[in-house]
Amino acid sequence: MCLETGKVVGLVLHFRTPQSTLDCIRSLFAEGMRSFVLVDNSEDDGASLEEMSTEFLPLIEAGVHVQVLAPDKNLGFAKGVNTGLKQAIRGGADAVLLINSDATLETGALASMVKNLDDAAVAVPRAREKKGAVAVSLFGSYQRAMALVFRTPLVACLRYPTGCCLLFRTSVLPPPLFDERFFFYGEDVLLGLELQTKGIKVVECADATIIHAGSGSAKNGSFFYEYHMNRGHWLLAGKLAPNWVLCVVYVVCRCVSLPLRAAIRSLRFRSFTPWRGLVSATLDVARNRCRSFTPAPH
């Protein structure tokens, strides 16, 4: 079925980056998109939304329709996406473009992805850190046992599209798109397994690019980042293992790889925060609980 660019609904999760979110939506508008669902995960009593409100007016006057969902707490990436996706489908969306708020589409990217969606269920662009830089793949390779992520395809690794930017048909991937036990890391790896298991066709669009510097919301090395990164790796041990024997193997391997990772990152950042994140995440997974640890707004 042929899909029109104007029929695609943009899904953006906002987290305290007003200017980046506005730049993201403007880039989607420039590519022909007119309908958006914005999920505010800022947990700042609407302060950053208020900061954007006046700059939204020209977009609305130009024909942009934005549905803003403002929960009173940070839902996390997985639940935030699922919540926004349900709203988009209620509005009649046949296809949704999920994109990070700190990413922008380059000229022609949306049209290229829409074209590729004619014979696939999911289309993924490539990304560059800044205009003119070399574009790289948005696919990762996850080593299931040691919980290592590689940017190049490797044997015995699970290939998955990162949640940075995905265009997909809602009829093939209805909500929940992501497992809500994950807060903001690991859910896209698990989606990769689902796509592979179900034989859902995913295409990488070499001529569609976005600009994405990365780590726009979750500060790399912060306790929030370290806690959820480690928690995601522990959860994936159980989610990716096809049987209990391999689950035990994955857990044992993580008992080596995750402390080693924490040691390296502690030296890199000259901080014990990676160790604190690992210990807290390990205890919480053992207790079957998740804490947000969303930083207080400045």
C-alpha positions as a printed Julia matrix, in Angstrom:
298×3 Matrix{Float64}:
  0.0     0.0    0.0
  1.4     3.38  -1.04
  1.9     5.77   1.87
  1.8     9.54   1.57
  4.39   11.62   3.43
  1.69   13.86   4.89
 -0.07   10.83   6.41
  2.87    9.97   8.66
  2.53   10.96  12.33
  5.65   12.1   14.17
  6.19   10.73  17.68
  8.65   12.7   19.83
  9.53   12.24  23.5
 10.5    15.54  25.09
 12.84   15.79  28.07
 13.87   19.31  29.11
 15.44   20.25  25.77
 13.01   22.87  24.38
 15.19   24.15  21.57
 16.21   20.68  20.41
 12.59   19.5   20.43
 11.51   22.54  18.41
 14.34   21.99  15.91
 13.29   18.35  15.59
  9.64   19.19  14.88
 10.6    21.97  12.46
 12.74   19.51  10.49
  9.82   17.06  10.29
  7.51   19.86   9.19
  9.98   20.86   6.47
  9.84   17.28   5.19
  6.06   17.42   4.82
  4.83   16.06   8.15
  1.84   17.84   9.65
  0.68   15.73  12.6
  2.65   15.07  15.78
  2.3    13.45  19.18
  4.61   14.97  21.78
  5.08   13.12  25.07
  6.55   15.31  27.81
  8.75   13.18  30.07
 10.41   16.2   31.64
  8.9    15.86  35.12
  9.36   19.61  35.58
  5.74   20.74  36.14
  5.43   21.82  32.52
  8.25   24.38  32.69
 10.01   23.31  29.48
  6.68   22.98  27.64
  5.84   26.53  28.66
  9.22   27.62  27.32
  8.27   26.22  23.9
  4.7    27.46  23.77
  5.22   30.8   22.0
  7.5    29.25  19.36
  4.85   26.61  18.66
  2.39   29.27  17.47
  3.96   29.86  14.0
  3.98   26.09  13.4
  0.34   25.75  14.42
 -0.61   28.69  12.2
  1.23   26.95   9.33
 -0.98   23.86   9.73
  0.87   21.72  12.26
 -1.31   19.65  14.58
  0.43   18.73  17.83
 -1.13   16.54  20.5
  0.76   17.05  23.76
  0.67   14.33  26.41
  1.95   15.6   29.75
  2.11   12.9   32.45
  3.04   14.11  35.91
  6.19   11.96  35.96
  8.88   10.64  33.66
  7.38    7.5   32.09
 10.71    6.37  30.69
 11.41    5.77  27.01
  9.53    2.48  26.56
  6.29    3.48  28.29
  6.47    7.0   26.88
  6.67    5.66  23.33
  3.86    3.17  23.92
  1.66    5.91  25.38
  2.3     8.22  22.44
  1.82    5.42  19.92
 -1.61    4.59  21.32
 -2.6     8.24  20.95
 -1.31    8.35  17.37
 -3.32    5.24  16.45
 -6.45    6.67  18.08
 -5.97    9.6   15.72
 -5.89    7.24  12.74
 -2.14    6.95  12.09
 -1.19    4.28   9.56
  2.52    4.95   9.99
  4.54    6.58  12.76
  7.99    8.13  12.69
  9.6     7.72  16.1
 12.51   10.11  16.44
 14.66   11.38  19.31
 13.98   14.98  20.29
 17.66   15.83  19.78
 17.66   14.57  16.17
 16.68   16.35  12.97
 15.83   15.01   9.5
 17.98   16.06   6.57
 16.39   17.05   3.26
 14.65   14.15   1.5
 15.0    11.73   4.42
 11.29   11.25   5.1
 10.39   10.76   1.42
 13.11    8.14   1.1
 11.95    6.23   4.18
  8.31    6.38   3.06
  9.32    4.99  -0.34
 11.19    2.11   1.32
  8.15    1.38   3.47
  6.29    0.24   0.36
  7.86   -3.22   0.6
  8.92   -3.34   4.27
  7.35   -2.79   7.68
 10.15   -0.72   9.22
 12.5     1.82   7.62
 15.63    3.14   9.35
 17.79    6.08   8.2
 21.5     6.61   8.74
 22.9     9.27  11.09
 25.67   11.83  11.25
 26.92   13.8   14.26
 26.85   17.09  12.39
 26.13   18.42   8.93
 28.72   17.16   6.45
 30.04   14.38   8.7
 30.13   10.77   7.54
 26.78    9.0    7.96
 26.83    5.83  10.06
 24.36    3.02  10.61
 21.7     3.24  13.32
 21.84   -0.53  13.74
 23.69   -2.11  16.63
 25.0    -5.62  17.26
 24.33   -6.96  20.75
 26.5    -9.76  22.15
 23.95  -11.6   24.26
 26.26  -13.33  26.73
 28.73  -10.55  27.57
 26.26   -7.65  27.12
 28.54   -5.84  24.68
 27.3    -3.49  21.97
 29.13   -3.16  18.66
 28.43   -0.75  15.82
 29.51   -3.23  13.14
 27.67   -6.51  12.37
 29.41   -9.45  14.08
 28.77  -13.18  14.05
 26.63  -14.48  16.94
 25.34  -10.98  17.75
 21.75   -9.79  17.61
 21.33   -7.03  15.03
 18.79   -4.43  16.08
 17.67   -0.94  15.01
 18.2     1.62  17.76
 15.15    3.58  18.9
 16.73    6.85  17.73
 14.69    6.99  14.51
 12.23    4.43  13.14
  9.45    4.7   10.57
  7.0     1.83  10.85
  3.51    0.74   9.91
  1.21    0.59  12.94
 -0.64   -2.42  11.49
  2.56   -4.48  11.77
  3.91   -3.0   15.0
  0.94   -2.0   17.18
  1.41   -0.94  20.8
  3.08   -1.92  22.98
  6.08   -1.39  20.73
  8.53   -1.72  23.62
  8.62   -3.84  26.78
  7.78   -1.44  29.61
  9.96   -3.24  32.15
 12.78   -1.31  30.49
 13.01    2.36  31.41
 15.25    3.72  28.7
 17.93    1.2   27.74
 17.58   -2.3   26.26
 14.04   -2.05  24.91
 15.29   -1.56  21.34
 17.51   -4.64  21.59
 14.48   -6.68  22.58
 12.5    -5.16  19.7
 15.27   -6.36  17.39
 14.73   -9.91  18.62
 10.98   -9.6   18.04
 11.48   -8.33  14.5
 13.87  -11.18  13.78
 11.66  -13.85  15.35
  8.53  -12.71  13.52
 10.33  -12.25  10.21
  9.34   -8.59   9.98
 11.26   -6.89   7.18
 13.42   -3.95   8.21
 15.27   -1.84   5.64
 18.11    0.61   6.12
 17.73    3.67   3.88
 21.22    4.62   2.78
 20.01    7.87   1.19
 17.99    8.99   4.24
 19.97   10.69   6.99
 19.41   12.42  10.3
 21.69   14.62  12.36
 22.06   13.23  15.87
 24.88   14.07  18.24
 23.64   11.63  20.91
 23.14   11.75  24.7
 20.95   14.81  24.46
 18.73   13.92  27.42
 20.48   11.27  29.51
 23.93   12.53  30.48
 26.52    9.85  29.83
 28.21    8.94  33.12
 25.45   10.28  35.38
 23.9     8.03  38.03
 20.61    8.07  36.09
 22.42    6.81  32.98
 24.56    4.21  34.76
 21.67    2.79  36.76
 19.35    2.29  33.78
 22.14    1.09  31.47
 23.1    -1.67  33.92
 19.5    -2.49  34.72
 18.78   -2.92  31.01
 21.7    -5.32  30.58
 20.52   -7.46  33.52
 16.96   -7.6   32.19
 18.19   -8.59  28.73
 19.9   -11.65  30.21
 16.49  -13.15  30.93
 14.65  -11.71  27.93
 17.13  -12.86  25.27
 17.86  -16.33  26.64
 15.81  -19.07  24.89
 16.07  -21.4   27.9
 17.08  -21.37  31.56
 20.52  -22.87  30.9
 21.51  -19.98  28.63
 19.9   -17.53  31.04
 22.29  -18.75  33.74
 25.2   -18.46  31.3
 24.21  -14.89  30.4
 23.92  -13.91  34.07
 27.31  -15.43  34.94
 28.96  -13.67  32.01
 27.46  -10.36  33.12
 28.96  -10.93  36.57
 32.27  -10.45  34.78
 31.5    -7.94  32.03
 29.41   -5.44  34.0
 31.91   -4.96  36.87
 34.68   -4.68  34.29
 32.64   -2.04  32.48
 32.05   -0.16  35.76
 35.79   -0.24  36.56
 36.74    1.15  33.14
 34.09    3.88  33.27
 35.07    4.84  36.83
 38.61    5.44  35.64
 37.38    7.29  32.57
 35.08    9.65  34.51
 37.2     9.64  37.7
 34.09    8.82  39.67
 32.51    5.95  41.62
 29.15    6.7   39.98
 29.4     3.75  37.52
 29.89    1.4   40.49
 26.97    2.93  42.37
 24.79    2.55  39.29
 25.78   -1.1   38.86
 25.16   -2.01  42.5
 21.79   -0.24  42.68
 20.62   -1.73  39.38
 21.71   -5.24  40.37
 19.87   -5.08  43.7
 16.73   -3.63  42.1
 16.57   -6.29  39.37
 16.98   -8.96  42.07
 14.07   -7.34  43.96
 12.03   -6.98  40.74
 11.72   -3.23  41.05
 12.61   -0.16  39.04
 13.33    3.33  40.33
 13.26    6.31  38.02
 16.1     8.4   39.51
 15.07   11.21  37.16
 17.29   14.19  38.08
 15.55   17.18  39.62
 15.0    20.06  37.15
 17.47   22.93  37.44
